[in-house]
Amino acid sequence: MQSLIVFVSLPLLLFTSFFVAPLSGLINATAVKADVGIILDFETSVGKISMTCISMAIEDFYNNRSSHTTVIVPQFRDSKSDVIGAASSAIDLLKNHQVVAILGPQKSIQADFVIEIGDKMRVPIISQATSPALSPKESPYFIRSAWCSSSQAKAIAAIVKAYGWRQVVFIYEDTNYGSGLVPFLTEGLLENNVLVTYQSVVSPSATNDRILRELYKLKTMQTRVFVVHMLPILASRFFKMAKMAGMMSEGYAWIIVDVLTSLLDSVDSETIEAMQGAVGVKAYTPRTEELDNFTTRWSKRFHKENPRMEKTKLNVFGLWAYDSVTALAQVIEQVGVSYPKFKKPTKRGNLTDLYAIETSNVGPLLVPLIRNIRFKGLSGDFHISDGQLLPSAFEIVNVVGKGDHRVGFWTEKSGFTKKLMKGNDVIKDANYSTKKEDLGPIIWPGNTINVPKGWEMPTSGKKLRVGVPVKGGFSEFIKVERDKETNAVIATGFCIDVFEEVMGSLPYAVPFDYVPFETPDGESAGDYNELVHQIFLEKYDAVVGDVTIVANRSRFVDFTFPYTESGVVAVVPIKDNERTNAWVFMKPLTMGLWLTIGGFFVFTGFVIWVLEHRINKAFQGPPMRQVGMIFWYSFSTLVFSHREKVISNLTRFVVIVWVFVVLVLTSSYTANLTSMLTVQQLQPTITDFYDLVKNREYVGCQDGSFVAGFLKNMQFDSSKFRIYSTFEEYDEALSKGSRNGGVAAIVDELPYIRLFLSKYCHKYTMIGPTYKTSGFGFAFRKGSPLVPDVSREILNLKEDEKMVKISRKWFGEEEGCPGGDRTVITSERLTTDSFKGLFLIAGLSSTTALTIFLSVFLYENRGILSSDASIKEKLIGLGRAFCQKKNVTKFKESRNDVGMEFAAQSPAISVSCDHNEGMFSQDEGFSTTEPGTPLHEIIGG
């Protein structure tokens, strides 16, 4: 190994002295030398650009600091684009020169092993390796002096989202550098609802024929948006082959990522010609006067040192190399260089070159500062945090003509913008934008300004395979037949017409063939769940028919927007017309309400009789007459035909309240009876969906439909299901009824029920509730780019007159069937609860009047109550007192309409109750007994 290192190092001594010589006049004689290893690929343009920038950075730094105490002595090594070469160079620099830090290597695959050496020897490794697989968090002595390639994932995803693409193909080289971006790009795209449909891995050593075969494979796929992540050497061959395959033409979209975009200047003109129309992202470097002056100086020096590279321009990797050396020089100047620079190894004896290397004393002092440093450099805001150079703004470029053309910028904070503020990376508009309008115009492949739609039908000539259901009925929705001569599939129906109208409205042609879902003997091969699952099994590309959008199906396919109304309802037979029923007049009120009303009639009549008996001749007479008066007076208020005048004010109060109650009751009864006689013909046999469950009725549903599973979820007994396939079978089953081999109800989706009722509206009707579903939709493969376009055309069709015409063609005019397409409105019987308040008022008024009367009566006869007679004698005495007439003023009834005239009456005459004169004496008055009548006469008789 040692001889290999010496062999590699000797040719570099002369080269090193060439770059170090210009510093001899700038170095402070007392400055402490700090050897710094620099590992580059001398044969690549990036290596040569970086070498010149590093040399100029050292010169500029010490030229501006005459009092510096340290000086960097660069030790250049050529990795020869090889992992072993990079590792050997690192070991040589550590062992023979005891460098305090190493800049490079620039390639991720080379840097991987060198970083491990740096961690072990405690020497900072400052590398431009961009692969996310190399993490500064896991390697404490690794400092990434370039933007990590994962930082551009969101910018790429934003471009895809801005142009409405839903699928991309990711093409990357088969190295750690290439695969490192995969998880970050996939995550960024998924956040924007974009799917990576395919990942194409290309080996750097792949032949042109192998690349061409892979491109032809990609050409047979639908996706036309490609994201390419390759280094310039492989990318140059790849895009030349892509142009040869005809994939750099109109309809294709190519997105290239950094590092390739930043190194377009290093590729030949033939490659640039092949990449015309590609869009890329690259690190943005703000233009400053200092950068312009440096670019001029660098150009003169670089082309003098490399006269054969006249077209090579300064790029961001050269600027990062310049700023990296400047940062390292600042830190070394701050920390200083102590001796000995390395510790001697603790182990002695026969050691390999790696284990014989001592560990650095300076590295641990440099690392904390170099991993967290910030200053204004040539590349802009050079800010390293936790060992990672932080990104600022990305530049969006379009490959046009001889190079790239800027079309805008992207930052993580604000998204797209056409301009940045001068000297700052903060976008003027603080709102995050992913709108393509915030980017300049782009020339796409094929030299067109038309944005590629992102997908095409495969060029293999295959048509879209559209599965269609095979069923025996409901032909208005879909019917599948075969031509007897050609055996060609003929599909017709409402669903087919909608599908063909939508596909014909797309801005591009999509050829398709109908494929029946059938067995060899022409029968249906399964239910609709199995039909939709065929898409997941890749037997069909789409399914068209009366397929309902439900959750379990959407796990395997993508549905378009629904093109029909939604809902699951039940249809039941209408009851026979009951208006000819002899007892229909009893229907408006429940039996409880009838009994309550009757009770109140009797109670009110009794109260009126009690209040009027002693003072009103109309309420006196034989017993049977008085009983008849109790019923007559209260019931006559129904038609307001009562003629008997009442005298007591308490009676008048009771009568007024009762007449109001009767008015409300009769009005309600009349209204409800009228309603029942009007809508009785629309009464269903079952009024509620859940009555079917409670009564364990048989229920019919359509063959192959999801409705059976829907009913099971609603606790229906599956043994009560009966399956039917035609409207005629629906009619027959409903006519028979649940107990005669038929069903009590048919449960199906709204479109079928509406069509069924349009034919049988006078026999059946819908009942509620309506359970919402998503309606009919077309099913496509998961992630199919057709879905958004087809959905958009469905919305346009539903807003157009064409949908009405298609509906009329298959379903006819919905006329001549009033009420047949809606849930029936029934008239409910009135119950006691409806009049609780009314009866409470009537009861309280009558009870209150009766209580007042009894209180006055007992007060007037308090002498009877206070006597020494027995309870029986007291009750007999109170009864006789109630039977006696009171002294009242007679009312003389006037013969005119003016009113009544009052006349004085003679004193009351006590008359006993007998059967000749009636139940009670016809006496009028307010005194219970005649003045001077002895109490014993009343009690004893």
C-alpha positions, 0 to 999 in steps of 0.5 A: 500500500505504501509503494502505491501511495508513493507512486501516486504522490510523486507525479503530483509534487511538481503540480503542487509546487505550481499552485503553491508557488504564487503564495510565496510572496504572500505568506507571513514568514512567522505564520504557522503552516497548516497542511490541508489535503485536497482530493479532486478528480483532475480529469473532470471539469468540476475538478479543474474548476474547483482546483483553480477556485481553491488556489484563488481562495487561498491567495485572496484570503491571505492577500487581504490579511497581512497580519495572519498567524497561520497559512494553509498549505494545500496538498492536492491529490487526484482521486482519478474518479476512483473510490480506491484512488480517493481512499489512498489519497486520504491515507497518504495525506494523513500519514505523510503530511498530517493534514489538519483537514481534507477538502473532498472528494466531490463524489458521494461514492468516493466520499463515503469511505474517506468520511469514515477515515476522517471520523476515525482519525478525528480529521474534518472532511469537507466534501461536496458529496450531495447524496442524502445517504451521507449524513453529517449527523451520523458522522461528526467529522463530516461537513457537507459544503454543498446543498444536499440533493434531498433539498430539491425534492420539494421544488421538483414536486412543486413543478409537477403539481403546478402543471397538474401531473398526477404520475411521474416516472423516476429515472436514476443511476444505479449508485448510492448517489442516484438512489439517495434521492428516491425516498425524499422525492417520493415523499415530496410527490406524495404530499402533492398527491402525485404517484411515482408509477415506475422507477427506472434504474440505469447502471453507469456502465450500461451500454447504449443498447441497454439504455435504448431498450429501457427507454422503449419499455418506458415508451409503452407506459402511459406516464409521460413525465420523467424525473432524471437524476444522473451525473453528466457522464451518464445523462449525456448518453441517456438523453441522446438515446431518448432523442433517438427513441423519439421521446424528446418530442411533443407530449413528453415532459422531462425534469432534470435535477441538480447536480446535472442542471448545474453542470450543463456547461460541461456537456457537449453541444450534441447533448444540449441539443438532445435535451431541448425542452427539459426543465430543471432545478439548480442552486441559485447564486445571486449576482454581485459585483464581487462575484463578477470581478472574481468570474473575470479573474477566474476565467483568465486564469482557468483558460490560461491553465486549461487552454483546451477548455475554452467553453467551460464556465464557472459554476456553483461547485467552484464557488462552494469550493472557494467559500469552503476554503475561505471558511476553513482558513477563518477557522484555522486562523481563529484556532491556530495550529498546535504541535504535535498536530497528531497523537502517536498511536497507542498500539505498536508493532506490525500495523497496517497503514490505516492503523499506523496513522496517528489521531489529530489534535487540531481536528477536534478544535476545528470541527465545532467551528467549521460545522457551524459557520456563516458569512457572505461568500461568493455563492451567497449566504454561506451558512453551515449548520450542524455540518450541513450547508443550508439551501436558500433559493432554487433556480428553475431553468428551461433547456433552450438553444445552446444552454439553459434559460431561467423561468423562475425561482423556488424557495421552501418558504414562498414557492414559485416566483419570477423575481427575487429581491436584489441581494436577498433570497426572500420573495416579495410575495410571502404567500406560498405558490405552486401556480404555473403562472408564477413561472415564465413561459416554457418551451417543452420538448417538440419546440411547443408551448403546449403543456404536456398533459402527462400521459398518453395511451401506450404506443403498443396499440392496445386499447383500453379494456373496459369491463361491462356487467352481464345481467338479465334485467334492467336493460335501460341502464346497461345491456350487453349482447353479441352480434350473431354473425361477428360475435362482436360485443354490443353494449347499450343503455343509459350508462353506456351512452354517458360513458361514450359521451364523456370519452368523446368529449376528452381533448384526446382520443382514447380507444377502448373495447368492451369486455363482458364479465361473463362465463363461457356460457354467457352468464354473469361471472359474479357480482359487482364487487368481483367485477370491480376487483378485476381492475385490481387484478389487471384484467380490465383497465376500467369498468363501466355500468351501473356500478355504485361508488362504495368504500370497500370498492374504492380500496382497489380502484379509483372512481370518477365523480358520480353521474347519477343521483344517490340513495337507497330507498324501499318501495312498498305496496299501497293499501287498499282504498279505505274510504268506503269503510263504514267506520272511517269517521272514527279514524281521525281520533284514537279510541283513547281520545274518543273516551276522554272526550265522552268523559268530559261531556258527561262531567261538564253536563253534570257540573252545569246541572249542579250549578243550575238545578236549584235556580233554573226551571229548565234543569228541574223536573222528573228524574229521567228528565234531569238525567237526560238534561245532563247529557243533552245540554253538554252534547248539544254544544257540539252543534251549538244547538242548546237553547236552555238559558243559564242563570248562574254566573258560574255556569256561564263561565263553565259553558264559555270554556266548554264551547271553546273546547268543543270548537277546537275539537270539532275543527281538528276532527273535521280537518283530520277526517278531510285529510284522511279521505284525501290522502288515504289512497297513498297510504303504504302498507308499511310506513317505516323502514325499520318496521321491516326489521321488527316484523321480520318481513321478507325483503327483495333486492337486486341480483349482484347489488351491494344493497344486500350487504348494506341491509346486513349492516342494518341488522336485517336477517339475511335469510329474509332476503329474496333476489330478483333481476327484473322489474317484472319480478319486483312487481310480482313479488310485491303483489304476492306479499311477504306471507305468500312467497313474495316480499313486503318491500323492495330495497334498491338504489334510487335510479332503479326505484324511480324507473320502477315507480314510473311503470307501477306508480299506482300500485307502489310507493317509496317509504323513508328514510333515504340512505345516501350513497355516492351514486354510479361512477366509472371505475379505473385503475388506482392512479389512472390519469384518466380519472380527473379528466373523465370526472371533469367531463362528467361535471360538464355533461351533468350541467349540459342539456345532453344529460337530459336527452340521454335520460329521456331516451332511456327512462322517458318523460316522468309524467302521469304518475303524481306522487309516485317518485316521492315518499308518501305523506300520511295523515296521523290519527289525533291522540289525547296527547294532542289536547292535554292542555285543552282538557286541562283548561276545561277540567280546571274551569269546571272543577273550580266552578263546582268547588265555589258552588259547594263552598257557598252551599255548605256555608249557607247550611253550616247550621246543619253541619254544626248540629248534633245529628248523625252523619247520615241525618246531616247528609239527608238534611243537606240533600233536602236543602239542595232540593229546596228552591232558593229565593231569587228574582224572577227573570221575565223573558222578553219577546223581543231581541233586546234581552230579559226583564227582571221582576221581583219574586215572592218569598220562597216556599219550601216544597219537599222532593216528591215524584209528583212534582219532580226530583226537586222543587222548582224554586228560585232563590239564594236562601237555603231556608225560609227565614224562621224555619226551624232546623229540626223541620229541615232535618226531620222533615 
